Amino acid sequence: MRTVQWRKSSFSGNNGGNCVEVAELSGRTDELGHDFGHADVIAVRDSKDPDGPKLFFTPAEWDVFLDGVKASEFES
């Protein structure tokens, strides 16, 4: 996953601090060798720990998550 093009989330702001980064994967495998075939996958990581754990979403799951973020469903 070191060659993946990560991009900063637009919800992270421009303060230069830690943020969430996302990458679109297609036809790749993860560090454990899980084959995603030709399915598109959205990967998410914490910028302050780029070698740490990553979350993987299908495009449909990602869309539902983004809708929740936009609707402020995750604010405390």
N, CA, C and O atoms as a Maestro MAE file, in Angstrom:
{
 s_m_m2io_version
 :::
 2.0.0
}

f_m_ct {
 s_m_title
 :::
 protein
 m_atom[304] {
  # First column is atom index #
  i_m_mmod_type
  r_m_x_coord
  r_m_y_coord
  r_m_z_coord
  i_m_residue_number
  s_m_chain_name
  s_m_pdb_residue_name
  s_m_pdb_atom_name
  i_m_atomic_number
  :::
  1 25 0.816 -1.188 0.000 1 A "MET " " N  " 7
  2 3 0.000 0.000 0.000 1 A "MET " " CA " 6
  3 2 0.870 1.267 0.000 1 A "MET " " C  " 6
  4 15 0.347 2.378 0.083 1 A "MET " " O  " 8
  5 25 2.149 1.106 -0.090 2 A "ARG " " N  " 7
  6 3 3.027 2.276 -0.093 2 A "ARG " " CA " 6
  7 2 2.948 3.064 -1.401 2 A "ARG " " C  " 6
  8 15 3.310 4.241 -1.430 2 A "ARG " " O  " 8
  9 25 2.485 2.438 -2.477 3 A "THR " " N  " 7
  10 3 2.389 3.137 -3.757 3 A "THR " " CA " 6
  11 2 1.015 3.745 -3.995 3 A "THR " " C  " 6
  12 15 0.769 4.347 -5.040 3 A "THR " " O  " 8
  13 25 0.130 3.589 -3.032 4 A "VAL " " N  " 7
  14 3 -1.225 4.114 -3.152 4 A "VAL " " CA " 6
  15 2 -1.192 5.637 -3.029 4 A "VAL " " C  " 6
  16 15 -0.435 6.187 -2.229 4 A "VAL " " O  " 8
  17 25 -2.016 6.305 -3.824 5 A "GLN " " N  " 7
  18 3 -2.139 7.756 -3.760 5 A "GLN " " CA " 6
  19 2 -3.166 8.134 -2.691 5 A "GLN " " C  " 6
  20 15 -4.371 8.061 -2.929 5 A "GLN " " O  " 8
  21 25 -2.689 8.532 -1.531 6 A "TRP " " N  " 7
  22 3 -3.568 8.957 -0.446 6 A "TRP " " CA " 6
  23 2 -3.893 10.427 -0.618 6 A "TRP " " C  " 6
  24 15 -3.059 11.210 -1.071 6 A "TRP " " O  " 8
  25 25 -5.120 10.797 -0.250 7 A "ARG " " N  " 7
  26 3 -5.471 12.212 -0.298 7 A "ARG " " CA " 6
  27 2 -6.165 12.591 1.008 7 A "ARG " " C  " 6
  28 15 -6.861 11.791 1.632 7 A "ARG " " O  " 8
  29 25 -5.945 13.827 1.383 8 A "LYS " " N  " 7
  30 3 -6.484 14.339 2.633 8 A "LYS " " CA " 6
  31 2 -7.981 14.568 2.498 8 A "LYS " " C  " 6
  32 15 -8.456 15.068 1.478 8 A "LYS " " O  " 8
  33 25 -8.704 14.204 3.519 9 A "SER " " N  " 7
  34 3 -10.143 14.426 3.531 9 A "SER " " CA " 6
  35 2 -10.448 15.917 3.523 9 A "SER " " C  " 6
  36 15 -9.797 16.693 4.222 9 A "SER " " O  " 8
  37 25 -11.427 16.310 2.741 10 A "SER " " N  " 7
  38 3 -11.838 17.720 2.707 10 A "SER " " CA " 6
  39 2 -12.464 18.151 4.028 10 A "SER " " C  " 6
  40 15 -12.596 19.349 4.278 10 A "SER " " O  " 8
  41 25 -12.851 17.207 4.875 11 A "PHE " " N  " 7
  42 3 -13.436 17.525 6.176 11 A "PHE " " CA " 6
  43 2 -12.364 17.774 7.243 11 A "PHE " " C  " 6
  44 15 -12.699 18.127 8.374 11 A "PHE " " O  " 8
  45 25 -11.089 17.597 6.906 12 A "SER " " N  " 7
  46 3 -10.024 17.728 7.889 12 A "SER " " CA " 6
  47 2 -9.542 19.150 8.075 12 A "SER " " C  " 6
  48 15 -8.810 19.422 9.026 12 A "SER " " O  " 8
  49 25 -9.923 20.062 7.209 13 A "GLY " " N  " 7
  50 3 -9.492 21.452 7.341 13 A "GLY " " CA " 6
  51 2 -8.103 21.657 6.774 13 A "GLY " " C  " 6
  52 15 -7.494 20.730 6.240 13 A "GLY " " O  " 8
  53 25 -7.609 22.872 6.894 14 A "ASN " " N  " 7
  54 3 -6.310 23.229 6.324 14 A "ASN " " CA " 6
  55 2 -5.312 23.687 7.373 14 A "ASN " " C  " 6
  56 15 -4.416 24.472 7.063 14 A "ASN " " O  " 8
  57 25 -5.444 23.217 8.607 15 A "ASN " " N  " 7
  58 3 -4.560 23.672 9.670 15 A "ASN " " CA " 6
  59 2 -3.211 22.961 9.680 15 A "ASN " " C  " 6
  60 15 -2.370 23.265 10.526 15 A "ASN " " O  " 8
  61 25 -2.983 22.021 8.761 16 A "GLY " " N  " 7
  62 3 -1.708 21.331 8.672 16 A "GLY " " CA " 6
  63 2 -1.508 20.251 9.713 16 A "GLY " " C  " 6
  64 15 -0.438 19.645 9.766 16 A "GLY " " O  " 8
  65 25 -2.499 19.992 10.538 17 A "GLY " " N  " 7
  66 3 -2.380 18.980 11.579 17 A "GLY " " CA " 6
  67 2 -2.717 17.594 11.076 17 A "GLY " " C  " 6
  68 15 -2.747 17.334 9.873 17 A "GLY " " O  " 8
  69 25 -2.967 16.719 12.018 18 A "ASN " " N  " 7
  70 3 -3.320 15.345 11.677 18 A "ASN " " CA " 6
  71 2 -4.692 15.301 11.047 18 A "ASN " " C  " 6
  72 15 -5.561 16.114 11.361 18 A "ASN " " O  " 8
  73 25 -4.881 14.351 10.160 19 A "CYS " " N  " 7
  74 3 -6.158 14.283 9.470 19 A "CYS " " CA " 6
  75 2 -6.440 12.856 9.012 19 A "CYS " " C  " 6
  76 15 -5.624 11.951 9.183 19 A "CYS " " O  " 8
  77 25 -7.592 12.693 8.438 20 A "VAL " " N  " 7
  78 3 -7.987 11.438 7.817 20 A "VAL " " CA " 6
  79 2 -7.577 11.505 6.356 20 A "VAL " " C  " 6
  80 15 -7.762 12.532 5.703 20 A "VAL " " O  " 8
  81 25 -7.021 10.413 5.839 21 A "GLU " " N  " 7
  82 3 -6.664 10.331 4.427 21 A "GLU " " CA " 6
  83 2 -7.397 9.162 3.800 21 A "GLU " " C  " 6
  84 15 -7.608 8.137 4.448 21 A "GLU " " O  " 8
  85 25 -7.785 9.309 2.549 22 A "VAL " " N  " 7
  86 3 -8.494 8.252 1.836 22 A "VAL " " CA " 6
  87 2 -7.771 7.923 0.540 22 A "VAL " " C  " 6
  88 15 -7.044 8.748 -0.013 22 A "VAL " " O  " 8
  89 25 -7.985 6.704 0.069 23 A "ALA " " N  " 7
  90 3 -7.429 6.272 -1.206 23 A "ALA " " CA " 6
  91 2 -8.429 5.335 -1.870 23 A "ALA " " C  " 6
  92 15 -9.105 4.548 -1.208 23 A "ALA " " O  " 8
  93 25 -8.506 5.436 -3.180 24 A "GLU " " N  " 7
  94 3 -9.373 4.537 -3.946 24 A "GLU " " CA " 6
  95 2 -8.509 3.410 -4.494 24 A "GLU " " C  " 6
  96 15 -7.511 3.654 -5.172 24 A "GLU " " O  " 8
  97 25 -8.903 2.165 -4.194 25 A "LEU " " N  " 7
  98 3 -8.150 0.995 -4.620 25 A "LEU " " CA " 6
  99 2 -8.973 0.202 -5.619 25 A "LEU " " C  " 6
  100 15 -10.196 0.110 -5.505 25 A "LEU " " O  " 8
  101 25 -8.301 -0.357 -6.580 26 A "SER " " N  " 7
  102 3 -8.991 -1.184 -7.564 26 A "SER " " CA " 6
  103 2 -8.077 -2.325 -7.972 26 A "SER " " C  " 6
  104 15 -6.943 -2.103 -8.396 26 A "SER " " O  " 8
  105 25 -8.573 -3.545 -7.842 27 A "GLY " " N  " 7
  106 3 -7.804 -4.714 -8.247 27 A "GLY " " CA " 6
  107 2 -6.504 -4.873 -7.492 27 A "GLY " " C  " 6
  108 15 -5.499 -5.266 -8.085 27 A "GLY " " O  " 8
  109 25 -6.488 -4.582 -6.204 28 A "ARG " " N  " 7
  110 3 -5.282 -4.667 -5.392 28 A "ARG " " CA " 6
  111 2 -5.487 -5.629 -4.233 28 A "ARG " " C  " 6
  112 15 -6.598 -6.095 -3.978 28 A "ARG " " O  " 8
  113 25 -4.399 -5.916 -3.538 29 A "THR " " N  " 7
  114 3 -4.479 -6.694 -2.310 29 A "THR " " CA " 6
  115 2 -3.966 -5.832 -1.166 29 A "THR " " C  " 6
  116 15 -3.187 -4.903 -1.379 29 A "THR " " O  " 8
  117 25 -4.408 -6.146 0.056 30 A "ASP " " N  " 7
  118 3 -3.919 -5.411 1.215 30 A "ASP " " CA " 6
  119 2 -2.667 -6.084 1.769 30 A "ASP " " C  " 6
  120 15 -2.170 -7.049 1.188 30 A "ASP " " O  " 8
  121 25 -2.153 -5.574 2.899 31 A "GLU " " N  " 7
  122 3 -0.918 -6.095 3.491 31 A "GLU " " CA " 6
  123 2 -1.017 -7.566 3.881 31 A "GLU " " C  " 6
  124 15 -0.005 -8.264 3.947 31 A "GLU " " O  " 8
  125 25 -2.231 -8.035 4.138 32 A "LEU " " N  " 7
  126 3 -2.431 -9.425 4.542 32 A "LEU " " CA " 6
  127 2 -2.682 -10.340 3.350 32 A "LEU " " C  " 6
  128 15 -2.904 -11.539 3.519 32 A "LEU " " O  " 8
  129 25 -2.649 -9.775 2.146 33 A "GLY " " N  " 7
  130 3 -2.857 -10.579 0.952 33 A "GLY " " CA " 6
  131 2 -4.303 -10.769 0.563 33 A "GLY " " C  " 6
  132 15 -4.597 -11.552 -0.340 33 A "GLY " " O  " 8
  133 25 -5.230 -10.061 1.229 34 A "HIS " " N  " 7
  134 3 -6.638 -10.152 0.839 34 A "HIS " " CA " 6
  135 2 -6.787 -9.585 -0.568 34 A "HIS " " C  " 6
  136 15 -6.407 -8.445 -0.834 34 A "HIS " " O  " 8
  137 25 -7.327 -10.369 -1.435 35 A "ASP " " N  " 7
  138 3 -7.489 -9.956 -2.826 35 A "ASP " " CA " 6
  139 2 -8.852 -9.296 -2.994 35 A "ASP " " C  " 6
  140 15 -9.886 -9.907 -2.723 35 A "ASP " " O  " 8
  141 25 -8.842 -8.043 -3.445 36 A "PHE " " N  " 7
  142 3 -10.090 -7.334 -3.682 36 A "PHE " " CA " 6
  143 2 -10.552 -7.505 -5.121 36 A "PHE " " C  " 6
  144 15 -11.546 -6.905 -5.530 36 A "PHE " " O  " 8
  145 25 -9.835 -8.321 -5.892 37 A "GLY " " N  " 7
  146 3 -10.219 -8.569 -7.280 37 A "GLY " " CA " 6
  147 2 -10.332 -7.281 -8.054 37 A "GLY " " C  " 6
  148 15 -9.453 -6.423 -7.975 37 A "GLY " " O  " 8
  149 25 -11.399 -7.140 -8.797 38 A "HIS " " N  " 7
  150 3 -11.605 -5.931 -9.585 38 A "HIS " " CA " 6
  151 2 -12.566 -4.966 -8.914 38 A "HIS " " C  " 6
  152 15 -12.917 -3.933 -9.483 38 A "HIS " " O  " 8
  153 25 -12.990 -5.302 -7.708 39 A "ALA " " N  " 7
  154 3 -13.928 -4.436 -6.997 39 A "ALA " " CA " 6
  155 2 -13.216 -3.180 -6.517 39 A "ALA " " C  " 6
  156 15 -12.060 -3.236 -6.097 39 A "ALA " " O  " 8
  157 25 -13.886 -2.086 -6.580 40 A "ASP " " N  " 7
  158 3 -13.341 -0.845 -6.049 40 A "ASP " " CA " 6
  159 2 -13.483 -0.855 -4.536 40 A "ASP " " C  " 6
  160 15 -14.498 -1.298 -3.998 40 A "ASP " " O  " 8
  161 25 -12.459 -0.365 -3.858 41 A "VAL " " N  " 7
  162 3 -12.438 -0.310 -2.403 41 A "VAL " " CA " 6
  163 2 -11.935 1.064 -1.997 41 A "VAL " " C  " 6
  164 15 -11.027 1.608 -2.626 41 A "VAL " " O  " 8
  165 25 -12.516 1.623 -0.955 42 A "ILE " " N  " 7
  166 3 -12.070 2.889 -0.401 42 A "ILE " " CA " 6
  167 2 -11.314 2.575 0.882 42 A "ILE " " C  " 6
  168 15 -11.858 1.949 1.791 42 A "ILE " " O  " 8
  169 25 -10.060 3.009 0.955 43 A "ALA " " N  " 7
  170 3 -9.236 2.798 2.144 43 A "ALA " " CA " 6
  171 2 -9.143 4.111 2.916 43 A "ALA " " C  " 6
  172 15 -9.110 5.191 2.327 43 A "ALA " " O  " 8
  173 25 -9.102 3.998 4.241 44 A "VAL " " N  " 7
  174 3 -9.029 5.169 5.116 44 A "VAL " " CA " 6
  175 2 -7.926 4.917 6.141 44 A "VAL " " C  " 6
  176 15 -7.807 3.822 6.690 44 A "VAL " " O  " 8
  177 25 -7.116 5.961 6.389 45 A "ARG " " N  " 7
  178 3 -6.067 5.840 7.406 45 A "ARG " " CA " 6
  179 2 -5.938 7.156 8.165 45 A "ARG " " C  " 6
  180 15 -6.435 8.197 7.736 45 A "ARG " " O  " 8
  181 25 -5.258 7.078 9.300 46 A "ASP " " N  " 7
  182 3 -4.954 8.239 10.128 46 A "ASP " " CA " 6
  183 2 -3.592 8.767 9.687 46 A "ASP " " C  " 6
  184 15 -2.616 8.018 9.690 46 A "ASP " " O  " 8
  185 25 -3.508 10.031 9.311 47 A "SER " " N  " 7
  186 3 -2.260 10.572 8.778 47 A "SER " " CA " 6
  187 2 -1.115 10.551 9.781 47 A "SER " " C  " 6
  188 15 0.046 10.493 9.378 47 A "SER " " O  " 8
  189 25 -1.412 10.595 11.079 48 A "LYS " " N  " 7
  190 3 -0.330 10.586 12.063 48 A "LYS " " CA " 6
  191 2 0.245 9.183 12.268 48 A "LYS " " C  " 6
  192 15 1.268 9.025 12.934 48 A "LYS " " O  " 8
  193 25 -0.406 8.167 11.703 49 A "ASP " " N  " 7
  194 3 0.071 6.784 11.785 49 A "ASP " " CA " 6
  195 2 -0.097 6.111 10.420 49 A "ASP " " C  " 6
  196 15 -0.884 5.173 10.294 49 A "ASP " " O  " 8
  197 25 0.632 6.576 9.391 50 A "PRO " " N  " 7
  198 3 0.417 6.073 8.032 50 A "PRO " " CA " 6
  199 2 0.693 4.581 7.853 50 A "PRO " " C  " 6
  200 15 0.165 3.967 6.926 50 A "PRO " " O  " 8
  201 25 1.508 3.993 8.724 51 A "ASP " " N  " 7
  202 3 1.773 2.558 8.633 51 A "ASP " " CA " 6
  203 2 0.866 1.752 9.549 51 A "ASP " " C  " 6
  204 15 0.976 0.528 9.622 51 A "ASP " " O  " 8
  205 25 -0.022 2.434 10.241 52 A "GLY " " N  " 7
  206 3 -0.926 1.774 11.172 52 A "GLY " " CA " 6
  207 2 -2.121 1.153 10.472 52 A "GLY " " C  " 6
  208 15 -2.123 0.998 9.251 52 A "GLY " " O  " 8
  209 25 -3.132 0.799 11.245 53 A "PRO " " N  " 7
  210 3 -4.307 0.133 10.686 53 A "PRO " " CA " 6
  211 2 -5.054 1.016 9.689 53 A "PRO " " C  " 6
  212 15 -5.028 2.244 9.768 53 A "PRO " " O  " 8
  213 25 -5.711 0.354 8.761 54 A "LYS " " N  " 7
  214 3 -6.518 1.025 7.759 54 A "LYS " " CA " 6
  215 2 -7.906 0.402 7.751 54 A "LYS " " C  " 6
  216 15 -8.077 -0.780 8.050 54 A "LYS " " O  " 8
  217 25 -8.880 1.210 7.407 55 A "LEU " " N  " 7
  218 3 -10.238 0.717 7.243 55 A "LEU " " CA " 6
  219 2 -10.525 0.598 5.756 55 A "LEU " " C  " 6
  220 15 -10.035 1.401 4.962 55 A "LEU " " O  " 8
  221 25 -11.316 -0.398 5.372 56 A "PHE " " N  " 7
  222 3 -11.661 -0.606 3.975 56 A "PHE " " CA " 6
  223 2 -13.179 -0.631 3.830 56 A "PHE " " C  " 6
  224 15 -13.875 -1.326 4.570 56 A "PHE " " O  " 8
  225 25 -13.678 0.136 2.868 57 A "PHE " " N  " 7
  226 3 -15.103 0.250 2.611 57 A "PHE " " CA " 6
  227 2 -15.403 -0.079 1.155 57 A "PHE " " C  " 6
  228 15 -14.602 0.214 0.267 57 A "PHE " " O  " 8
  229 25 -16.552 -0.684 0.917 58 A "THR " " N  " 7
  230 3 -17.037 -0.778 -0.453 58 A "THR " " CA " 6
  231 2 -17.519 0.621 -0.838 58 A "THR " " C  " 6
  232 15 -17.773 1.442 0.043 58 A "THR " " O  " 8
  233 25 -17.650 0.907 -2.128 59 A "PRO " " N  " 7
  234 3 -18.178 2.227 -2.508 59 A "PRO " " CA " 6
  235 2 -19.546 2.514 -1.895 59 A "PRO " " C  " 6
  236 15 -19.813 3.652 -1.508 59 A "PRO " " O  " 8
  237 25 -20.416 1.514 -1.796 60 A "ALA " " N  " 7
  238 3 -21.742 1.723 -1.204 60 A "ALA " " CA " 6
  239 2 -21.629 2.055 0.280 60 A "ALA " " C  " 6
  240 15 -22.314 2.954 0.768 60 A "ALA " " O  " 8
  241 25 -20.773 1.340 0.999 61 A "GLU " " N  " 7
  242 3 -20.561 1.626 2.421 61 A "GLU " " CA " 6
  243 2 -19.986 3.030 2.612 61 A "GLU " " C  " 6
  244 15 -20.387 3.754 3.523 61 A "GLU " " O  " 8
  245 25 -19.052 3.404 1.753 62 A "TRP " " N  " 7
  246 3 -18.433 4.725 1.835 62 A "TRP " " CA " 6
  247 2 -19.480 5.826 1.626 62 A "TRP " " C  " 6
  248 15 -19.482 6.829 2.339 62 A "TRP " " O  " 8
  249 25 -20.360 5.634 0.652 63 A "ASP " " N  " 7
  250 3 -21.414 6.611 0.395 63 A "ASP " " CA " 6
  251 2 -22.315 6.794 1.612 63 A "ASP " " C  " 6
  252 15 -22.679 7.920 1.954 63 A "ASP " " O  " 8
  253 25 -22.675 5.692 2.266 64 A "VAL " " N  " 7
  254 3 -23.516 5.768 3.467 64 A "VAL " " CA " 6
  255 2 -22.768 6.501 4.581 64 A "VAL " " C  " 6
  256 15 -23.352 7.333 5.276 64 A "VAL " " O  " 8
  257 25 -21.481 6.198 4.754 65 A "PHE " " N  " 7
  258 3 -20.675 6.877 5.766 65 A "PHE " " CA " 6
  259 2 -20.616 8.379 5.492 65 A "PHE " " C  " 6
  260 15 -20.838 9.179 6.401 65 A "PHE " " O  " 8
  261 25 -20.321 8.770 4.257 66 A "LEU " " N  " 7
  262 3 -20.239 10.190 3.913 66 A "LEU " " CA " 6
  263 2 -21.574 10.898 4.127 66 A "LEU " " C  " 6
  264 15 -21.604 12.041 4.581 66 A "LEU " " O  " 8
  265 25 -22.678 10.222 3.802 67 A "ASP " " N  " 7
  266 3 -23.995 10.820 4.047 67 A "ASP " " CA " 6
  267 2 -24.181 11.079 5.547 67 A "ASP " " C  " 6
  268 15 -24.735 12.108 5.936 67 A "ASP " " O  " 8
  269 25 -23.718 10.149 6.384 68 A "GLY " " N  " 7
  270 3 -23.811 10.322 7.828 68 A "GLY " " CA " 6
  271 2 -22.966 11.480 8.317 68 A "GLY " " C  " 6
  272 15 -23.394 12.241 9.185 68 A "GLY " " O  " 8
  273 25 -21.766 11.623 7.767 69 A "VAL " " N  " 7
  274 3 -20.890 12.738 8.142 69 A "VAL " " CA " 6
  275 2 -21.547 14.062 7.762 69 A "VAL " " C  " 6
  276 15 -21.583 14.998 8.560 69 A "VAL " " O  " 8
  277 25 -22.061 14.131 6.548 70 A "LYS " " N  " 7
  278 3 -22.702 15.371 6.070 70 A "LYS " " CA " 6
  279 2 -23.932 15.722 6.890 70 A "LYS " " C  " 6
  280 15 -24.274 16.896 7.030 70 A "LYS " " O  " 8
  281 25 -24.601 14.707 7.433 71 A "ALA " " N  " 7
  282 3 -25.806 14.932 8.246 71 A "ALA " " CA " 6
  283 2 -25.477 15.129 9.726 71 A "ALA " " C  " 6
  284 15 -26.382 15.220 10.555 71 A "ALA " " O  " 8
  285 25 -24.180 15.195 10.060 72 A "SER " " N  " 7
  286 3 -23.708 15.399 11.439 72 A "SER " " CA " 6
  287 2 -24.132 14.272 12.375 72 A "SER " " C  " 6
  288 15 -24.346 14.505 13.565 72 A "SER " " O  " 8
  289 25 -24.254 13.059 11.853 73 A "GLU " " N  " 7
  290 3 -24.693 11.930 12.689 73 A "GLU " " CA " 6
  291 2 -23.624 11.473 13.675 73 A "GLU " " C  " 6
  292 15 -23.941 10.753 14.623 73 A "GLU " " O  " 8
  293 25 -22.372 11.869 13.481 74 A "PHE " " N  " 7
  294 3 -21.293 11.366 14.323 74 A "PHE " " CA " 6
  295 2 -20.765 12.400 15.311 74 A "PHE " " C  " 6
  296 15 -19.765 12.155 15.984 74 A "PHE " " O  " 8
  297 25 -21.419 13.539 15.404 75 A "GLU " " N  " 7
  298 3 -20.988 14.571 16.330 75 A "GLU " " CA " 6
  299 2 -21.481 14.241 17.724 75 A "GLU " " C  " 6
  300 15 -22.581 13.719 17.902 75 A "GLU " " O  " 8
  301 25 -20.656 14.550 18.709 76 A "SER " " N  " 7
  302 3 -21.039 14.237 20.101 76 A "SER " " CA " 6
  303 2 -21.709 15.400 20.763 76 A "SER " " C  " 6
  304 15 -22.093 15.309 21.929 76 A "SER " " O  " 8
  :::
 }
 m_bond[303] {
  # First column is bond index #
  i_m_from
  i_m_to
  i_m_order
  :::
  1 1 2 1
  2 2 3 1
  3 3 4 2
  4 3 5 1
  5 5 6 1
  6 6 7 1
  7 7 8 2
  8 7 9 1
  9 9 10 1
  10 10 11 1
  11 11 12 2
  12 11 13 1
  13 13 14 1
  14 14 15 1
  15 15 16 2
  16 15 17 1
  17 17 18 1
  18 18 19 1
  19 19 20 2
  20 19 21 1
  21 21 22 1
  22 22 23 1
  23 23 24 2
  24 23 25 1
  25 25 26 1
  26 26 27 1
  27 27 28 2
  28 27 29 1
  29 29 30 1
  30 30 31 1
  31 31 32 2
  32 31 33 1
  33 33 34 1
  34 34 35 1
  35 35 36 2
  36 35 37 1
  37 37 38 1
  38 38 39 1
  39 39 40 2
  40 39 41 1
  41 41 42 1
  42 42 43 1
  43 43 44 2
  44 43 45 1
  45 45 46 1
  46 46 47 1
  47 47 48 2
  48 47 49 1
  49 49 50 1
  50 50 51 1
  51 51 52 2
  52 51 53 1
  53 53 54 1
  54 54 55 1
  55 55 56 2
  56 55 57 1
  57 57 58 1
  58 58 59 1
  59 59 60 2
  60 59 61 1
  61 61 62 1
  62 62 63 1
  63 63 64 2
  64 63 65 1
  65 65 66 1
  66 66 67 1
  67 67 68 2
  68 67 69 1
  69 69 70 1
  70 70 71 1
  71 71 72 2
  72 71 73 1
  73 73 74 1
  74 74 75 1
  75 75 76 2
  76 75 77 1
  77 77 78 1
  78 78 79 1
  79 79 80 2
  80 79 81 1
  81 81 82 1
  82 82 83 1
  83 83 84 2
  84 83 85 1
  85 85 86 1
  86 86 87 1
  87 87 88 2
  88 87 89 1
  89 89 90 1
  90 90 91 1
  91 91 92 2
  92 91 93 1
  93 93 94 1
  94 94 95 1
  95 95 96 2
  96 95 97 1
  97 97 98 1
  98 98 99 1
  99 99 100 2
  100 99 101 1
  101 101 102 1
  102 102 103 1
  103 103 104 2
  104 103 105 1
  105 105 106 1
  106 106 107 1
  107 107 108 2
  108 107 109 1
  109 109 110 1
  110 110 111 1
  111 111 112 2
  112 111 113 1
  113 113 114 1
  114 114 115 1
  115 115 116 2
  116 115 117 1
  117 117 118 1
  118 118 119 1
  119 119 120 2
  120 119 121 1
  121 121 122 1
  122 122 123 1
  123 123 124 2
  124 123 125 1
  125 125 126 1
  126 126 127 1
  127 127 128 2
  128 127 129 1
  129 129 130 1
  130 130 131 1
  131 131 132 2
  132 131 133 1
  133 133 134 1
  134 134 135 1
  135 135 136 2
  136 135 137 1
  137 137 138 1
  138 138 139 1
  139 139 140 2
  140 139 141 1
  141 141 142 1
  142 142 143 1
  143 143 144 2
  144 143 145 1
  145 145 146 1
  146 146 147 1
  147 147 148 2
  148 147 149 1
  149 149 150 1
  150 150 151 1
  151 151 152 2
  152 151 153 1
  153 153 154 1
  154 154 155 1
  155 155 156 2
  156 155 157 1
  157 157 158 1
  158 158 159 1
  159 159 160 2
  160 159 161 1
  161 161 162 1
  162 162 163 1
  163 163 164 2
  164 163 165 1
  165 165 166 1
  166 166 167 1
  167 167 168 2
  168 167 169 1
  169 169 170 1
  170 170 171 1
  171 171 172 2
  172 171 173 1
  173 173 174 1
  174 174 175 1
  175 175 176 2
  176 175 177 1
  177 177 178 1
  178 178 179 1
  179 179 180 2
  180 179 181 1
  181 181 182 1
  182 182 183 1
  183 183 184 2
  184 183 185 1
  185 185 186 1
  186 186 187 1
  187 187 188 2
  188 187 189 1
  189 189 190 1
  190 190 191 1
  191 191 192 2
  192 191 193 1
  193 193 194 1
  194 194 195 1
  195 195 196 2
  196 195 197 1
  197 197 198 1
  198 198 199 1
  199 199 200 2
  200 199 201 1
  201 201 202 1
  202 202 203 1
  203 203 204 2
  204 203 205 1
  205 205 206 1
  206 206 207 1
  207 207 208 2
  208 207 209 1
  209 209 210 1
  210 210 211 1
  211 211 212 2
  212 211 213 1
  213 213 214 1
  214 214 215 1
  215 215 216 2
  216 215 217 1
  217 217 218 1
  218 218 219 1
  219 219 220 2
  220 219 221 1
  221 221 222 1
  222 222 223 1
  223 223 224 2
  224 223 225 1
  225 225 226 1
  226 226 227 1
  227 227 228 2
  228 227 229 1
  229 229 230 1
  230 230 231 1
  231 231 232 2
  232 231 233 1
  233 233 234 1
  234 234 235 1
  235 235 236 2
  236 235 237 1
  237 237 238 1
  238 238 239 1
  239 239 240 2
  240 239 241 1
  241 241 242 1
  242 242 243 1
  243 243 244 2
  244 243 245 1
  245 245 246 1
  246 246 247 1
  247 247 248 2
  248 247 249 1
  249 249 250 1
  250 250 251 1
  251 251 252 2
  252 251 253 1
  253 253 254 1
  254 254 255 1
  255 255 256 2
  256 255 257 1
  257 257 258 1
  258 258 259 1
  259 259 260 2
  260 259 261 1
  261 261 262 1
  262 262 263 1
  263 263 264 2
  264 263 265 1
  265 265 266 1
  266 266 267 1
  267 267 268 2
  268 267 269 1
  269 269 270 1
  270 270 271 1
  271 271 272 2
  272 271 273 1
  273 273 274 1
  274 274 275 1
  275 275 276 2
  276 275 277 1
  277 277 278 1
  278 278 279 1
  279 279 280 2
  280 279 281 1
  281 281 282 1
  282 282 283 1
  283 283 284 2
  284 283 285 1
  285 285 286 1
  286 286 287 1
  287 287 288 2
  288 287 289 1
  289 289 290 1
  290 290 291 1
  291 291 292 2
  292 291 293 1
  293 293 294 1
  294 294 295 1
  295 295 296 2
  296 295 297 1
  297 297 298 1
  298 298 299 1
  299 299 300 2
  300 299 301 1
  301 301 302 1
  302 302 303 1
  303 303 304 2
  :::
 }
}
